Amino acid sequence: MAVSSGIGHGATRLLVGRSTELNDLERHAAKARGGAARAVLVRGPAGIGRTSLLSSLTERLRSDGMAVRSFTGRETAVRPEPYRAAHELFGAAPTPAPARTAPRTRGTAPAAAAACLAYAAQRRLYGHAVALLATGPLALVLDDAQWCDEASLKCVDFVLRRSADRPLLVLFAQRTECGGPGAPMLGEILAQDRCDLLELGPLGEDETARLVTRALAGPPDERFVRRCAELSGGNPHLLHRLLAGLREAGVRPDTAGLHQLEVVGQRVVAAAVPAYLAGQPRHVRQVARALAILGRDDAEPLSALSGVSLKRLASALDALRRNDVIAPGTTGAMCDAVRSAVLDGLAAPKLEWLRARAARVLNDAGRPAWEVADQLVLLKELTEPWMLAVLRDAAAEAPARTTSQASVRYLQRALAAELTEGQRKDVRIELARASAQVAPAMALWHLRQALGDTTTARDRAPIAVEYGMTALGSRSAPEAIRMLGRTLDALTAELGDDPTPADRELLTSVTSALLVTAVNEKGEMAAVRERTGTRPTAPEGDSPAERQLLSALSGFAALDGRPAHEAAALARRSLRVEESVPGGWWVLGSSLVLALADEVDEALAGLDRSLTGSRARYEPWMHLGALAGRSLVRHGVGDVAAAAADARAAVEFAEQGERAPGAPLAYIALGTVLLSQGRTERAEAAFDRAARPGLERHIWEWHHYLYAKGRARRERGDLDGALEAWLRCGRSLEEAGVTNPVLAPWWLPATHTLVGQGRTREAADLVARTEPWVRRWGTTRAQGLGLLAAGIVAEGRARLDLLAEAVDVLAGSPARLEHAKAAYQLGCELLRHDDARGARRHLRKAIELATRCGYPMLSERARRLLVTAGGRMPQLASSPVDSLTDSERKIAVLAKGGVSNREIAEALFVTPRTVEMHLTNVYRKLDVRGRADLPAQLAAYGPPPGRRPRRPGR
């Protein structure tokens, strides 16, 4: 089934897209006719059109009066006869072969005699060439020259070197993907100045489109053409075979024909395989079958499975590659259609035996478990004990290699084997872990089955924890919470008053799972809080279970609105140890608590850690949640551009999965960013995507949604609708017992709207109600927002003082957007008090902050008011340095000064990971590659106040 078969000389049909190459060859022919001998090596893979190109050129040369003599090499099982090609080219009688009476490597006489005979033959053939050239210009064409004998090619080279000023053109054509006795000599000829190389590449899409149009009689669809090019690899011969099959099947070159194109394409490629293999030696057929089983040409396993020696294996692979059984451009892979064609002729028992033997060969060779498992999953029976262990090992390794889907496939096969009761329970648990990210409903089903196989609370507890973590954020979460509660009661009773350390760790694990499953469930949180006590004893954090419990407790502390430093301390303790396995949900939860507590650097470092872990273990919903959470944190500190990038990345993840638990938060984050960018309609579309059934059950997502939805309605001018959303947010938080003032600070815009509607008493009552929450939480952000709300409801000078104090407090917080809004509000109030100068100062500050944060709506409003106040439009610095946050700028200044990451961390009391994270953001924002490229203007900001780091070498 060699691609070159069936392509005769003069077959001009394959010359589409070869006009440039044909013109190049004609230019060489013109130089040769002018008395400057030339040689050209035309090189390319099988079917690329070498023969057709030479045939077309030959016709043109003959029509121009140039004599053409040609020879085509043939692949043979024995060494080609010396001088045969030269004799046919020059029309000479055969030359006796050199005597081989003595080894060439011993003595000089035999070697000298052979050299003399070769030189005599070359001289004689040169004489024939001179005679031919005496009648006019001559072209010598050697197609498939790699199969020519070396002696003939040396003769042609001898003639070429002796005919530098004669009208001689020599054309060699070489097939690239195979060797051949003439290949080394062709390399030597090409190294000479008088020989040029012409590489034939694949056809482009334009040339493919012309052939498709000609073959299928109609203007083709672009995607149809592109797929034809991909299936054929741009190979003209394969493309013609494909188009012939499509024409026979009546396929039209449009979008409707794309599916048929795939089917026909695979059929065309595979059709010739059985007939080709039937004519091959036994060892080639054995290698083909082994390769179809293993999937790649890894020499030792392939040799062991096929029973063919390594030496014969190499020649068999060459033969398969030359004849397209091995896919072009690969290291030894077969396409699926060819693989099926190779294996279809095998009886089922023989195929089963081959697959089992392949698994043994790979396992005995110590290959990775997943390679062995890929064979085991195809077996009808697992007949040996080691096979089950390999499947489970491969499932454990699969997430790091590809995705959880491979783990699911391996474990489903393991579950279908004959297992003991204990093995079946263990495999079900492993299968549930693997499928939790891709099929959570299936995971929960397997966990329920595993729970049914347990008899004690101690055995039941770890499975219940898995169930709770799998149900997290899903409709099954309430059921999981009840199950965890029952398990905790039974375990406490079973373990008694004096549990062992291992039992205490198990109790802690169940308690933490119960808390974390409930912390985001509006209908369950209060009951779980009451069940476990208002403030469960916080552990030290010496074990993974204790750190997970600390994370859950920090979440409850934050939602309860206890002092921010208490919640942050719990979160910080949960993150103090880098787990051997990257952090899971507890890292994400603790990071979000730190963000609420204004510990932004630590929060972002934790979120980066969560992203790294979720990426490494293929946890798409965790990755989605961390991206959406980081977007909201970055938006909260005024980095709108970075928040937008995270939100869009989170939405991409959400759109890949069906009903991903974190999907609503991704759309909420995107809508929040779009609102700040002034794109209200698109923001509302994002909020519509977030509004899924059951959203109101989730504390974090639901109240962020209501808060942002109110903002969107306000931007549309629907103040009543906005107020309704914000008040609904407040009522819902109150129902859940959540008193954190900054989780979703609905009360601030609600206060502003009530005052604007003349409902000042209601606004004052709202401020009075939230004031204790603000005071107890105690962060600068919360205090600044509280002062801003109090200023809105105050009157006269008291209002002005409160707004000014709010601006001062927010200036010391990470909330740059809120600082900008407060400065704008103060500017408005100063203008009402006829203090135009003071108004201009604060309006300029609002413009500066809003512009650098990426908040154009506020910037435009402040600019208009600034003009009203008699101010000029400020000329803001356009340097990218101004886009850096305070933390990023501090670290960038120190890095520019040559301070190491560790010293920066010590100076600013953060971790080296936090320094690395901030420097990564700095490099991205400033579009530089590293420290050496940091801009000089950073020096203008000077070293940050506080502890000065020690310079290297001091």
N, C-alpha and C positions, 0 to 999 in steps of 0.2 A: 504493500500500500504506500510505497514511496511517493511523496508528493510530486516528484518530477515525472513520474510515469504518465504516459498519455499526453505529454506536452511536446509536440513535434516542432521541428524547425519551421519557421514561417508563420507560427501561431501568433499573429499580431493582436489577438483579442486581449492579451494581458498588458498591452502597452499604455493603457490609461494611466496618466500620472507619471510617465517616464519620458516626457518630451525633453526635459532638461538633461537627463542622462544621455539620451540619444544625440542631442546636439553636442554635448561634450565629446562623445566618441567621434562624431563627424569632424570636429575641430582637430582631434588627434590624427584622423585619417588625412585631412588636408595638409597638415604638417609633414606627414610621412610621404605623401605624393610630391611634396616640394623637395624631397631629398634629405629629410631628417628622420632617421629610423626612430620609431616610438614603440613602447609597449604599455598596455593598460591591463591591470588585474581587476576584473569585475567580480565583486565578492558579495555574498548574501546567503541567507538560509534557503532551505528547500522551498520551492514554490514561489519564490519572491519575484521570478520573471527574468532570471539571467539568460536562459536559453532563448526566450522570446525576444529579448532585447538584442542579443547577438544575431538572431535570425533576421530581424528587421534591418539591422545595420548591414548585414551581408547582402541583402537584396539591394539596398541603396548603393553599396560599394560596387556591386556588379553592374548596376545600371549606369554608374559613372565611369565604367571601363577599367576598374581595378580587379585584378585576378585574385580570387579567394580560394584558399585551400583550408579545409577544416578537419578536425578530429574530435570525437567525443569519448572521454574515458568511461570505463565501465567498472563497477565494483565486482571483484572476483574473489573466490575463496582462496586462490593461490596467488603468488607474487606475479605481477604482470610481466609479460615477455619484454626483455630489454630492447629498446630502439623501435618498438612497434609503432608508436605514435609518430616518431620522426620519419620513419619510412613512408607512412601514409601521407604525411604532410608534404614531403619533398619528392615523393614518387620514386624513391630509390629502392634498390633490391636489398633484401635483408643482410644485415652485418653479423658475422659470427660473434657470438658472445665471448667475452674474455675467459681464458682458461682459469679453472679454479683448482689447480692441482696442489696448491699449498696455501696454508692460512695466511691471510693478509698481514697479520700482526707479527709474523716471525720472518726475519730476513728481509732483504730489500729487493731481491731479484724478482719474486713473484709480483710484488706490488708495482715495481717499475714496469714489468711486462704488461700488467693490466692497464697502467696509465698510458703506456704507448699505444695499446690497442684502442683505448677510448679516444685518444687524441687523433689517431688515424681515422676512426669512424666519424668524429666531429669534422675533420678536414674534408672527408669525402662528402658528407652531407652538406657542408658549406658550399662545396662546388656545385651541388645540385641547386642550392638556393641562388647562387650567383647566376646560374643558367636561367632560372625562372625570372629573376629580376632583370635580366637582359631584355626580356620581352616587354617590360613595363612594371608599374607599381604592383606590389604584392601584399596581400593580407593573409596572415596565418592565424586561424581561430582554433583554440583548444578549449572546448567546453568540458565541464567536470574535470578540470586539469588535476585535481587532487588525486584522481585514480590513475593518472598517467604514470608510466615508469620514470624513474629518476634519470636514467640515461638519456631518454628522449628530451626531457626538460633541460638537461645540461647542453645537449646539442642545440636546442633552440636558443638558449642563452649565449652559446658560442657564436652562432650566426648573428644574433642581435649585436653583440659586442664588435664583431668584425664588419658590420654593415652600417656604421654610424652615419655615413653620408649617402646611403642608398634609400630608395623609396619603399621602405618596409614598415608594415604595421603588424604587430603581434598582439593578439587579444587572448588573455587567459580568463576563464571563468571558474571560480572556486566556490564550492558549497561549504559554509562556515562551520556548521555544527558537527562535522565529522572530520576524522583525520584522513588517512590515505597515504600511499607511498610517495606521492608527489608533493605533499604539503610542505615538508621542510625546504625543498628546492624552490618552491614558489615564494617562501619567505626570503630566501637569499636573493632572488630576482627582484623582489619588491624593494629590497634595501638599496638597489642601485638607482642612480639619478634618472636613468632613461626609462624607468617604469613608474607609472602613476597608478594610484589606487582609486577605484570607483566603488563606493559602498552603496548597495541598494537597500534602502530602508522601507518600512511599511507604507502602504498607501494612506494618504490623509483622508479626512472626512469628505472633502470635496470630490476627490477621485472615487471614493466609495459611493457617494451619491450618484455620480454619473453612471457607474456600473449598475447600481440598483435601479435607476430609472430605465436604463436600456433593457435590463433583464425582466423587470416586473411591470413595465409599461405604465408608468404613472409617476407623478411628482411624489417623492417619498417624504414621510414625516422625519423631522430632525432626530427624534429619539430612536426611530427605527434604523436610520442610517448609523447613528452612533453605536447602537447595539450590534449591528452587522460588523462594524469595524472592530468592536471588542471581541466578538466571537471568532472572527477570522484572524485577529491580530494584525490586520492590514496586509495579510498574505494574499496575493492575487489568486493563486490557485485554490486555496481554501475558500476564498470568497466566491469564486465561480462555482465550486461544488455546493456551497451553501445556497446561492441564488438559484441554482438548478433545482435543488430540493424544494425551495420555496415556490418556485414557478410550477413545479409538478403538483404541489399541494394546493395551489390556487390562493396563496397568501397575498394579500394586498399590502403595500408598503406604508400603512397608516398606523395610528395608535391601536386600532382594533387588532392589527396583526402582530403586535408585540409578543403576546403570549404564544401564538403559534410559532413565532420566530425562535423563541427559546426551545420549544419542543423539537422543531425541525433541525435547529442548529446542533443540539445534542445528538440527534439521530444521525445526521450527516457525519459528524466526527466519529461516532462509534460504529457506523455501518460496516466499515472496511476492516475492523479489528479482527473478528473471528477468522475471516478468510486469510488475512495476513499471518496470524499466529499458526494457522493450520499448516502453512508451508514452511514454518521455521523449525530448526532443530529442537530436540526435546529440552535442552537446557535453557533455551530462550523462552519456551512456553512456561517452564517452571519459574523462571525469574519474573515473568510477567504476572503470574498468579501470586507469587509472594509479594510483589510490589503492590498489587491491587489490595492485598490484605493489610499490609503494613502502612501503605500510604506515602512512603518516601524511601529514597534509595540510600538508606543507612547501611553501609556495606556489610558489617559483621552480622547483624540480625537477618539481613536479607539473604546472605550466604547460608546461614544456619537453617533458615526456614525453607529455602529452595533446594538445599542440598547441592549447590553448585559452588565450585571453588572460587576464591576471590579473583583469580586471573580470568577465568571464563565468565565470571559475573560482570566484569568491566566490559568485555566485548559484547555480552548480551544487552547490557544497558545502552551501549552505543547503538546497537542495531534497533532497539526500541525507540531511542531518541530520534534516530534518522528517519524513522517511519511514522512519527507522530503519535506513537502509543503513549509516550511521555509528553506531557503538555509542553509546548514551546515556552522558553523563558523561565522555566522552573528548575529546581535542583533534582527533580525526579518524581514529581507528583503526576498522578493521572486525574483527568477530569472525571466527574461522577459518571457520566455516560460511558466513557471508556472503561472505567473500573467495573461497572455493571456488565458491560459486554464481555470482559475478560472472565468474570466469575459466573456468568449465567450458564455456561456450559457444564459447570460442575454439579454433580449430584449433591443433594442436601447433606448426607452423612460425610462426604468428602470435604465439603465446605466447613461443616462444624468441626471436623478433625483439624483442618488447617487453622481455623481461628483459635482453637484451644492450644494447638502447638505454638502459634504465634505468641499467645499470652505467656506460655511457659518459657519460650526463648527470651522474650523481653524481661520477664521476671528474673530468670536465671542470670541474665546479663546485668542486673542491677539497675535497669532503666527506671525513670520516674514512675510513680504509681499510676499517674493518669494515662501514660502510654499503655500500660498493661490493662487498665480498666476499660479503655476504649475498645479493646478486643473482647473483654469479658462481658460487656453489656450486650453484645451481639450473640452470645451463646444461649442456647435453649436450656441448658442445664449447667449448674456450677458443681462439678463433680469432685473437687478437691477443697479441703478446708482453707488453704491459703487464699483462695479466690475471694472469699467473703472479706477477709482482712484487707486485701488489696483494694477492693471497692470502697471500703470505709476510709482507708488511708487516702485514696485519691479524692474522695469527697471532702476530706479535711483540708487538702491542699488546693482544691480547685478555685476557691474565691480569689486567692492571691494570683492564680494563673490567668483566669478568664473571668467568669461570673458564677453566681450561685446556680445558674441553670445546669452547668456540668455536674455539680454536686447532687442536684436533684435527680439527674439521670442515673448516676452511679448508685445512689441509695435506693431508688425505685427498683433497680435490678436486684440489689441485695435483698430488699424486702420480699421479692418474689421467690427467693430461694427457700429451701427447707431450713428453718431456724428454730432454736429453742425459744421458750417463752421469754427468757431474759434477753437473748439476742434480739428478738423481735421488738421488745420494748426499747432497747438501746438504739436500734436502727430507726425506729419511729421518731425518737427524740432528735437524732442527728438529721433526719429528713426534714423535721419541722424547722430546725435551725437554718438549714440550707434553703428551704422554700419560703421562709418568712419574708424575704425581700421581693420575691417574684410572684408568690401565690400565698398570701397570708391566710386565706380561708382554708386552703389545703393544710397549711402548717397547724392551724388550730384544730382541725379534724384529727390529725395524727397525734397531737398532744392529748386530746380527749381520749383517744384509744389507749395511749400509753398510761394515762391516769387510771383508766379502768383496769389495768393490769397490776396496780399497786395494792398493797394490803396494809401498809403502815403509814403514819403521817410523815415519818422520816423519809421514806421512799417517795412519798407524794410531793413533798415540799419543793425539791429542785424542779420538778416538772411544772408545778403550779407557778413558780417564778418564771420559767420559760413562757408559760401561757400568758402571764400578765405582760411581759415585755413584748410578746408578739401581738397582743391585742391593743397595745398602747395606741391611743388616738383613733381606734376603729370603733365600729358599732358594737363590737364584742367587749369593749372595755368595762362596762358595768357588770357584765357577767363575770369577767375576770376578777374584778374587785371583790365580788361576793365569794368567789372561789378562794381567793387569797385570804379573805377574812376567815372562812371556815378552816382553811389549812392552818392558819396561824393559831386559831383556838385549839385545834386538835394537836398540833405540834407542841404547844405550850403544856397541854395536859399530859402528853405522852412523855415529855422530857423531864417533867417534875421540877422541883425547886433547886436542884443542883446539877445543871447540864454541864457536859464537858465543853472544853474550848471549841471543838468542832461543832457541837450542837449549838453553842451560842452564835457561832458564825452563821449557821443555817437559819436560826431565828432572826438574826439581823438581816440576812438576805431576803427572807420572806417579808419582813417588815418594810424594808426599803422598796421592794417591788410593789407592795400594797400602796405605799405613799406615792411613789412616782406614777403609778397607773391612775391614781385618783387626783393628782395635783392639778391636772388640766381638765378634769371632769366637773362641770358646774354642779350637776345633780348629786355627785358622790363625795365631793371634797369635804363638806361640812360633817357628814356622818363619819368619814374616816378620821378627820381631825378629832372628833369627839371620842371615837373608839380608841385611838392611840394616845389620847391625852393632848391637852392644849400644847404642851411643849415636851415631846418625848426627849428622854435623856440623850444628849448628843455624844456619840462615841469619840474616841481619840483619832480614829482614821488610820489605824495600824494595818488594816486588811482591806482588800477590795470591797467586801460587803459593807464594812464600816464607812468607807469613802462614798459608796453609793448611797448609804443612808444619810450621810452628811449632806450630799447634794439634794436629796429629797427634802430634808429638813430646811435647807436654805431656801428652797422654793416655797415651802409653807410660810416661813418667816417673812419672805418678801411679800407674798400675797396678803398675809395678815397685817402688813404695814408696820411690823416691829422696826426698831431703829436699824437704819441701813447698815451701820457698822456691824451689828450682830449677824444679819443675813450674809454680809460679805465675808465675815470671819468664817462662817460655816462653809460657804462656797469655796473660800480659799483653802481651807483644810482638806476639802474633798479633792482638790486639784494639786495638792502639794507633792504627790508621787506620780512620776511618769510610769504608767502601767506597761508591762511587757507587751501586752496587746494594746494598740492605740485606743483612746477613750471612746466610750459609747455615749448613751443618752445622758449619763450623769455629767459628763464634761460639757455637753451642750447646755443642760439645765443650769449648771453652776455658772457658766459663762454669761448666760442671759441675766441671772441674778446680779452678777458683778456689774453688768451694764446698767441695770436699774439703779444700782448703788453708786453710779458715776465712776466706777473703777474701770474706765474704758480700755486702758492699755491691757490690763489683765484679761478683760472680757474678750478682746480681739485675739489675744494670744491663745486663749482657750478655744475660741471658735476655729482658729487655724488648726489647732490640735484635733478638734473634732472632724474637720474637713479632711485632714490627712488620714485619720483612722478610718473614716467611712469610705474614703476612696480605696484604701488598701484592702479593706475587707468586703468591698462591693456591697455597701448598704445605701442604695440610692435614696431612700426616703430620709435617712439620717443626713445624708449629704445635702439633700434639698432643704431640710429644716435648718441646717447650719448656714447654708447660703442665704436663705431668707432672713434668718436671725441676724446675720452679719450685715445684711442690707439695712435692716431697721436700726441697728446700732450705729452704722456709719451715717445714716440719714440723721440720726439724733445728734451727732456731733458736727453736722454741717458738711459732710463730705458727700454731696449729692451725686457727683459723677461716679465715685466708687460704689455707692449704694445702688445706682442704676445698673452697673455692670453685674453686681451680685444678684440683683433681682431678676435680671434677664436670664442669667445662668440658671437660677432656681426654676424659673418658668420653663426653660428648656427641659430640665429634668422632669418637671411636673407633666409636661405634655408627652413624655415618653412612657409614662406608667399610667395604668388604669386606677383611678381613685387612690392615688398615693396619699398617705395620711397627712403629709405636710403640704400638699398642693395648695389649699386655700391660703396659707400664709405666704406662699410665693407670689400669688396674685395680689394679695394685700400689700406686700412690700413693693411690688411693681407699681400699683396704683398710687401708693404714698409718694413714690419718687416722681411719677408723672404729674401729680398735683403740684409739687414744688417746682416742676419745670414749666408749669402753665399749660399743660396738655390735659385739660379737664375731661374732655370727651373720651379720650383713650384711657384715662384713669377710671372713669365709671365703667367702661367696658371690662377693665381688669377686675373691678369689684364685682361685676356681674358674674365673672368666671369663678370668683371665690365663693359666691353665695350658693353653697351646696346644702342639700338636706342634712340636718344634724349639726350644722355649723354652730348653732346656738348652744350646743352642749359643751363646747370647748372654751375655757376661760381666756386663754391667750388669744386665739384667733378671733373669737366672736367680738370681743371688746375692742381689739385693734380695728376690726372691720367696721363696727359702728362708729368709732371715733373718726376714722378716715372717710367713711360714707358721709358723715355730717360735714366734714371739710369740703367734700365735692359738691354737696348741695349748696353750701354757702357760696362757693365760687360761681355757681349758676344763678345766684340771687334768690334761691329758695331758702330764706332764713327760717321760716316755720318748719320746713322739712328738716333742715339742719338741726334746729333745736330739738325736734322730736327724736332724732337719732341720738343726740348726745344725752338727753334725759333718759332715754331707753337704756343707754349704756350704763348710766349711773344706777338705775333701778336694778339692772341685771347684776352688776357688781355687788350691790347691797344684798341681793338675794343669795349670792354665793358666799357672802361674808368676806369679800375682798375689799380692803381699805387702803391698798397702796395707792398713793396719789399720782404716781408717774407712770403706772402701767399703761393706762390710756387716759390722759389728763383731760377728760371730757368737760370737767367743771370749769376750766378756764374759758374756752370759747362759748360755753353755755352762759357763763356770767356776762361776757361781753355782749352776747346777743340779747339777753334779757334787759340789760341796761339800754341797749339801742332801741328796744321796743317799749321803753318807759316802765318796765317792770322791776324797778330798782329794789323794792323790798324783797322780792323773790331772789334777786341776785345776791343781796346782802345775806339772806338766810343761807343761800348755797355756799357763800364764802365762809360764813361762820361754821357751817357743818364740816367743811373740808379742812379748816384751819388746824384742828387737832391732828388730823392725818399727816398734814404737811410737817407740823412741828415734830411729830414722833418719828417719821421717816428721816428727816433731818438733812438730806443732801442739799448742796448749794442749788442744784437745779430745782428741786422741790420748793426750797425757800424762795428762790427768785420768782417762780411761777405763782406761789402764794402771795407774795408782795404785789405782783402784777395784778392779780385778781382783786386784792384788797384796794389797790389804787383805782381800779376801774369803777368800783362801787362808791369810793370816797368822793368828797366834793371839795372844791376850793383848794387852798394851799396844801391840805392834807393829801389830796390826790396827787399833786405834783411831787410832794416829798416821797410818797410811797412808790411812785413810778421811778423816780430817780434812784431810790434805794434798790428797786428791782433790777435796774440796769447795772448798778454796781455789783450786786450779788451774782447776777448771771454772767458778768464779765469774768468772774473767777471760776466759772463752771465750764464743763466741756460742751455745753449746749449752745453752740454758736448760732444756730437758727433762731432759738428762743431769745438769745441776746439781741439779734437783729430786730426781731419783732418788738421787743421791749424798747429798744432805742427809737424805733419808728413811732411807737405809741407815745413815748415821752416827747418826741419832736412835735407831734400833733398837739399835745397838751400845752407845750410851751408856746406854740403859735397861737393857741386860743387865749393865752395869757399875755399876748403881745410881746413875747420875748423872742423876736425873730432871730437874734444872734444865737441864743442858746438852742433854738429849734434847728437852725442850720447845722450847728455842730453835731447834734445827735442824728439828724437826718443823713448827714454825710457818713457818719459811722454806720448807720443802718444800710446805706447803699454799699459801702465797702464790704461789710460782712455778708450781705445778701449776694453780692456779685461773686465774691470768692467762694461762697458756699454752693453756688449754682442755683440760686432762688430768684429767677428773673421777675416773677410777679411782684414780690415785695420791693425789689430794686426799682422797678418802674414806678410804683406808687410813691416811693420815697423821693424819686427824682422829680416827679410832678409837684409834690408838696414843697420840695426844696426851691423850685423855681418860684412858686407862690410866695415863699418866705424871702425872696429876693436874693437867693444864692445862685451861684453858677454851678453848672454840672461838673462834678469832680473828675479830674483826670486820674483814674486809678492805674496803679502800676500793672503793667501787662506781664510781668515776670511770672513764670510758673512757680517760683518759690513761694509766691503769695497764696498758692493753693494748698500749701502744706498745713496740716494741723499743728497746734502748739507742740505736741509730743514729737511729731515727725520733724519739726524744725529744730528742736533742741538736739535730737539725736543726729540729724544731718550736720549741724554745726560742729558737733564733737567729732563726727566721722571725718569731716573735711579737715579738721585739725590733726588728724593722725591718731586719734584715740581708738584703742581696740574695742571690739564689741563687749568683751568681758568688763573692761574698765568703765565703759559707758553704763553697763547694767549696774555696776556697783555704785556709780555716781548718782544715778537716777532712781536707785532702789527698785529695779525691775529685773526680770530674768533675761538671760542672753537670748532666749527664743523671742521675747518681746522686742528686743533691739533688732533682731534679724527681720521680724515681721515689718517693723516700721521702716527699716532701710529698704526693704523690697517695695513698699508703697512709695517711698521717696524716689527710688529709681524709676518706677513706672510713671509717676507724675511728672518728673523732670526729664523723662525720656533719655536716661543715661544708663550705661552698662555696669558701672561700679563706682567705688569711692573716688578713683582717680579722675572721673568725669564730673564730679559734683561741681556746680558753678561757683565762681569766686565770690559772687554777691552774698553768699551765705555768711561770709565773714562780717558783713555789715550788721548782722543780728547779734554778734558778740556771743560769748559763752553764757549759758543759762545761769540764773542765780542759784545760790545754794552750793552744795559741795562741788569743788572743782576737781576733776579727775587728774590723776597723776599721769604725766606724759611718759611715753616709753623711754627707758634708759635713765630715768631719774630715780 
